[in-house]
Amino acid sequence: MCVYEGILCKEQFLYVVLFVIKKITIPFLNKVRKRYSF
């Protein structure tokens, strides 16, 4: 963890945001693929 005076570094924050986005979008894309069978 990259913490400076209790504040997350921008790099760490972006990494967490990307991780959350992947966790949300990948299952969503899988559902869409199954529904429309790409």
PyMOL Python script that loads the backbone (N, CA, C, O; Angstrom):
from pymol import cmd

cmd.read_pdbstr("""\
ATOM      1  N   MET A   1       0.845  -1.210   0.000  1.00  0.00           N
ATOM      2  CA  MET A   1       0.000   0.000   0.000  1.00  0.00           C
ATOM      3  C   MET A   1       0.870   1.246   0.000  1.00  0.00           C
ATOM      4  O   MET A   1       1.861   1.328   0.725  1.00  0.00           O
ATOM      5  N   CYS A   2       0.495   2.194  -0.805  1.00  0.00           N
ATOM      6  CA  CYS A   2       1.224   3.457  -0.900  1.00  0.00           C
ATOM      7  C   CYS A   2       0.384   4.528  -0.208  1.00  0.00           C
ATOM      8  O   CYS A   2      -0.506   5.123  -0.814  1.00  0.00           O
ATOM      9  N   VAL A   3       0.682   4.762   1.071  1.00  0.00           N
ATOM     10  CA  VAL A   3      -0.108   5.721   1.842  1.00  0.00           C
ATOM     11  C   VAL A   3       0.796   6.850   2.307  1.00  0.00           C
ATOM     12  O   VAL A   3       1.883   6.606   2.832  1.00  0.00           O
ATOM     13  N   TYR A   4       0.353   8.069   2.118  1.00  0.00           N
ATOM     14  CA  TYR A   4       1.112   9.250   2.539  1.00  0.00           C
ATOM     15  C   TYR A   4       0.217  10.116   3.406  1.00  0.00           C
ATOM     16  O   TYR A   4      -0.716  10.741   2.903  1.00  0.00           O
ATOM     17  N   GLU A   5       0.492  10.159   4.711  1.00  0.00           N
ATOM     18  CA  GLU A   5      -0.314  10.920   5.670  1.00  0.00           C
ATOM     19  C   GLU A   5      -1.789  10.528   5.583  1.00  0.00           C
ATOM     20  O   GLU A   5      -2.674  11.383   5.605  1.00  0.00           O
ATOM     21  N   GLY A   6      -2.038   9.214   5.483  1.00  0.00           N
ATOM     22  CA  GLY A   6      -3.407   8.714   5.486  1.00  0.00           C
ATOM     23  C   GLY A   6      -4.123   8.857   4.155  1.00  0.00           C
ATOM     24  O   GLY A   6      -5.309   8.542   4.053  1.00  0.00           O
ATOM     25  N   ILE A   7      -3.413   9.332   3.126  1.00  0.00           N
ATOM     26  CA  ILE A   7      -4.040   9.511   1.810  1.00  0.00           C
ATOM     27  C   ILE A   7      -3.430   8.512   0.838  1.00  0.00           C
ATOM     28  O   ILE A   7      -2.209   8.374   0.758  1.00  0.00           O
ATOM     29  N   LEU A   8      -4.292   7.814   0.099  1.00  0.00           N
ATOM     30  CA  LEU A   8      -3.796   6.883  -0.912  1.00  0.00           C
ATOM     31  C   LEU A   8      -3.144   7.648  -2.045  1.00  0.00           C
ATOM     32  O   LEU A   8      -3.611   8.711  -2.455  1.00  0.00           O
ATOM     33  N   CYS A   9      -2.044   7.077  -2.546  1.00  0.00           N
ATOM     34  CA  CYS A   9      -1.406   7.684  -3.717  1.00  0.00           C
ATOM     35  C   CYS A   9      -2.344   7.568  -4.923  1.00  0.00           C
ATOM     36  O   CYS A   9      -3.189   6.674  -4.977  1.00  0.00           O
ATOM     37  N   LYS A  10      -2.189   8.462  -5.869  1.00  0.00           N
ATOM     38  CA  LYS A  10      -3.043   8.430  -7.060  1.00  0.00           C
ATOM     39  C   LYS A  10      -2.897   7.104  -7.796  1.00  0.00           C
ATOM     40  O   LYS A  10      -3.889   6.552  -8.272  1.00  0.00           O
ATOM     41  N   GLU A  11      -1.669   6.583  -7.898  1.00  0.00           N
ATOM     42  CA  GLU A  11      -1.450   5.314  -8.599  1.00  0.00           C
ATOM     43  C   GLU A  11      -2.251   4.201  -7.930  1.00  0.00           C
ATOM     44  O   GLU A  11      -2.903   3.405  -8.607  1.00  0.00           O
ATOM     45  N   GLN A  12      -2.200   4.148  -6.590  1.00  0.00           N
ATOM     46  CA  GLN A  12      -2.919   3.112  -5.853  1.00  0.00           C
ATOM     47  C   GLN A  12      -4.424   3.277  -6.052  1.00  0.00           C
ATOM     48  O   GLN A  12      -5.143   2.296  -6.241  1.00  0.00           O
ATOM     49  N   PHE A  13      -4.893   4.522  -6.009  1.00  0.00           N
ATOM     50  CA  PHE A  13      -6.322   4.797  -6.178  1.00  0.00           C
ATOM     51  C   PHE A  13      -6.791   4.344  -7.550  1.00  0.00           C
ATOM     52  O   PHE A  13      -7.834   3.702  -7.673  1.00  0.00           O
ATOM     53  N   LEU A  14      -6.013   4.681  -8.596  1.00  0.00           N
ATOM     54  CA  LEU A  14      -6.377   4.279  -9.960  1.00  0.00           C
ATOM     55  C   LEU A  14      -6.401   2.759 -10.074  1.00  0.00           C
ATOM     56  O   LEU A  14      -7.280   2.197 -10.728  1.00  0.00           O
ATOM     57  N   TYR A  15      -5.428   2.084  -9.430  1.00  0.00           N
ATOM     58  CA  TYR A  15      -5.381   0.624  -9.482  1.00  0.00           C
ATOM     59  C   TYR A  15      -6.645   0.030  -8.861  1.00  0.00           C
ATOM     60  O   TYR A  15      -7.231  -0.910  -9.399  1.00  0.00           O
ATOM     61  N   VAL A  16      -7.054   0.587  -7.729  1.00  0.00           N
ATOM     62  CA  VAL A  16      -8.255   0.082  -7.057  1.00  0.00           C
ATOM     63  C   VAL A  16      -9.490   0.318  -7.922  1.00  0.00           C
ATOM     64  O   VAL A  16     -10.352  -0.553  -8.040  1.00  0.00           O
ATOM     65  N   VAL A  17      -9.568   1.510  -8.529  1.00  0.00           N
ATOM     66  CA  VAL A  17     -10.716   1.830  -9.387  1.00  0.00           C
ATOM     67  C   VAL A  17     -10.782   0.867 -10.567  1.00  0.00           C
ATOM     68  O   VAL A  17     -11.850   0.348 -10.890  1.00  0.00           O
ATOM     69  N   LEU A  18      -9.640   0.627 -11.213  1.00  0.00           N
ATOM     70  CA  LEU A  18      -9.611  -0.297 -12.352  1.00  0.00           C
ATOM     71  C   LEU A  18     -10.019  -1.697 -11.917  1.00  0.00           C
ATOM     72  O   LEU A  18     -10.738  -2.388 -12.638  1.00  0.00           O
ATOM     73  N   PHE A  19      -9.558  -2.122 -10.723  1.00  0.00           N
ATOM     74  CA  PHE A  19      -9.885  -3.444 -10.213  1.00  0.00           C
ATOM     75  C   PHE A  19     -11.395  -3.574 -10.017  1.00  0.00           C
ATOM     76  O   PHE A  19     -11.989  -4.586 -10.388  1.00  0.00           O
ATOM     77  N   VAL A  20     -12.011  -2.548  -9.435  1.00  0.00           N
ATOM     78  CA  VAL A  20     -13.460  -2.572  -9.195  1.00  0.00           C
ATOM     79  C   VAL A  20     -14.215  -2.585 -10.521  1.00  0.00           C
ATOM     80  O   VAL A  20     -15.187  -3.322 -10.686  1.00  0.00           O
ATOM     81  N   ILE A  21     -13.756  -1.757 -11.468  1.00  0.00           N
ATOM     82  CA  ILE A  21     -14.409  -1.703 -12.784  1.00  0.00           C
ATOM     83  C   ILE A  21     -14.356  -3.075 -13.450  1.00  0.00           C
ATOM     84  O   ILE A  21     -15.352  -3.535 -14.009  1.00  0.00           O
ATOM     85  N   LYS A  22     -13.192  -3.730 -13.392  1.00  0.00           N
ATOM     86  CA  LYS A  22     -13.072  -5.070 -13.992  1.00  0.00           C
ATOM     87  C   LYS A  22     -14.027  -6.039 -13.315  1.00  0.00           C
ATOM     88  O   LYS A  22     -14.705  -6.817 -13.986  1.00  0.00           O
ATOM     89  N   LYS A  23     -14.084  -5.998 -11.987  1.00  0.00           N
ATOM     90  CA  LYS A  23     -14.955  -6.921 -11.247  1.00  0.00           C
ATOM     91  C   LYS A  23     -16.410  -6.733 -11.638  1.00  0.00           C
ATOM     92  O   LYS A  23     -17.182  -7.692 -11.641  1.00  0.00           O
ATOM     93  N   ILE A  24     -16.796  -5.496 -11.969  1.00  0.00           N
ATOM     94  CA  ILE A  24     -18.191  -5.222 -12.328  1.00  0.00           C
ATOM     95  C   ILE A  24     -18.446  -5.540 -13.793  1.00  0.00           C
ATOM     96  O   ILE A  24     -19.452  -6.166 -14.128  1.00  0.00           O
ATOM     97  N   THR A  25     -17.535  -5.110 -14.674  1.00  0.00           N
ATOM     98  CA  THR A  25     -17.810  -5.201 -16.107  1.00  0.00           C
ATOM     99  C   THR A  25     -17.636  -6.609 -16.661  1.00  0.00           C
ATOM    100  O   THR A  25     -18.372  -7.000 -17.567  1.00  0.00           O
ATOM    101  N   ILE A  26     -16.684  -7.380 -16.145  1.00  0.00           N
ATOM    102  CA  ILE A  26     -16.441  -8.708 -16.724  1.00  0.00           C
ATOM    103  C   ILE A  26     -17.671  -9.612 -16.557  1.00  0.00           C
ATOM    104  O   ILE A  26     -18.091 -10.222 -17.540  1.00  0.00           O
ATOM    105  N   PRO A  27     -18.267  -9.729 -15.363  1.00  0.00           N
ATOM    106  CA  PRO A  27     -19.484 -10.543 -15.254  1.00  0.00           C
ATOM    107  C   PRO A  27     -20.620  -9.994 -16.107  1.00  0.00           C
ATOM    108  O   PRO A  27     -21.406 -10.759 -16.666  1.00  0.00           O
ATOM    109  N   PHE A  28     -20.709  -8.662 -16.208  1.00  0.00           N
ATOM    110  CA  PHE A  28     -21.754  -8.043 -17.027  1.00  0.00           C
ATOM    111  C   PHE A  28     -21.569  -8.418 -18.487  1.00  0.00           C
ATOM    112  O   PHE A  28     -22.533  -8.778 -19.162  1.00  0.00           O
ATOM    113  N   LEU A  29     -20.324  -8.335 -18.986  1.00  0.00           N
ATOM    114  CA  LEU A  29     -20.046  -8.702 -20.378  1.00  0.00           C
ATOM    115  C   LEU A  29     -20.349 -10.172 -20.614  1.00  0.00           C
ATOM    116  O   LEU A  29     -20.857 -10.535 -21.675  1.00  0.00           O
ATOM    117  N   ASN A  30     -20.044 -11.024 -19.641  1.00  0.00           N
ATOM    118  CA  ASN A  30     -20.337 -12.448 -19.786  1.00  0.00           C
ATOM    119  C   ASN A  30     -21.842 -12.678 -19.917  1.00  0.00           C
ATOM    120  O   ASN A  30     -22.280 -13.506 -20.715  1.00  0.00           O
ATOM    121  N   LYS A  31     -22.627 -11.947 -19.136  1.00  0.00           N
ATOM    122  CA  LYS A  31     -24.086 -12.079 -19.236  1.00  0.00           C
ATOM    123  C   LYS A  31     -24.566 -11.644 -20.611  1.00  0.00           C
ATOM    124  O   LYS A  31     -25.412 -12.303 -21.215  1.00  0.00           O
ATOM    125  N   VAL A  32     -24.027 -10.531 -21.108  1.00  0.00           N
ATOM    126  CA  VAL A  32     -24.432 -10.018 -22.419  1.00  0.00           C
ATOM    127  C   VAL A  32     -24.063 -11.023 -23.503  1.00  0.00           C
ATOM    128  O   VAL A  32     -24.850 -11.271 -24.416  1.00  0.00           O
ATOM    129  N   ARG A  33     -22.872 -11.599 -23.406  1.00  0.00           N
ATOM    130  CA  ARG A  33     -22.437 -12.591 -24.405  1.00  0.00           C
ATOM    131  C   ARG A  33     -23.371 -13.790 -24.417  1.00  0.00           C
ATOM    132  O   ARG A  33     -23.754 -14.276 -25.481  1.00  0.00           O
ATOM    133  N   LYS A  34     -23.738 -14.267 -23.228  1.00  0.00           N
ATOM    134  CA  LYS A  34     -24.628 -15.427 -23.164  1.00  0.00           C
ATOM    135  C   LYS A  34     -25.986 -15.091 -23.761  1.00  0.00           C
ATOM    136  O   LYS A  34     -26.596 -15.915 -24.444  1.00  0.00           O
ATOM    137  N   ARG A  35     -26.448 -13.892 -23.503  1.00  0.00           N
ATOM    138  CA  ARG A  35     -27.780 -13.512 -23.967  1.00  0.00           C
ATOM    139  C   ARG A  35     -27.816 -13.363 -25.478  1.00  0.00           C
ATOM    140  O   ARG A  35     -28.751 -13.825 -26.132  1.00  0.00           O
ATOM    141  N   TYR A  36     -26.785 -12.711 -26.036  1.00  0.00           N
ATOM    142  CA  TYR A  36     -26.775 -12.449 -27.480  1.00  0.00           C
ATOM    143  C   TYR A  36     -25.851 -13.394 -28.231  1.00  0.00           C
ATOM    144  O   TYR A  36     -25.754 -13.317 -29.456  1.00  0.00           O
ATOM    145  N   SER A  37     -25.169 -14.285 -27.516  1.00  0.00           N
ATOM    146  CA  SER A  37     -24.250 -15.287 -28.093  1.00  0.00           C
ATOM    147  C   SER A  37     -23.350 -14.695 -29.172  1.00  0.00           C
ATOM    148  O   SER A  37     -23.510 -14.981 -30.359  1.00  0.00           O
ATOM    149  N   PHE A  38     -22.411 -13.874 -28.744  1.00  0.00           N
ATOM    150  CA  PHE A  38     -21.460 -13.249 -29.673  1.00  0.00           C
ATOM    151  C   PHE A  38     -20.551 -14.312 -30.257  1.00  0.00           C
ATOM    152  O   PHE A  38     -19.676 -14.000 -31.064  1.00  0.00           O
TER     153      PHE A  38
END
""", "prot")
cmd.dss("prot")
cmd.show_as("cartoon", "prot")
cmd.util.cbc("prot")
cmd.orient("prot")
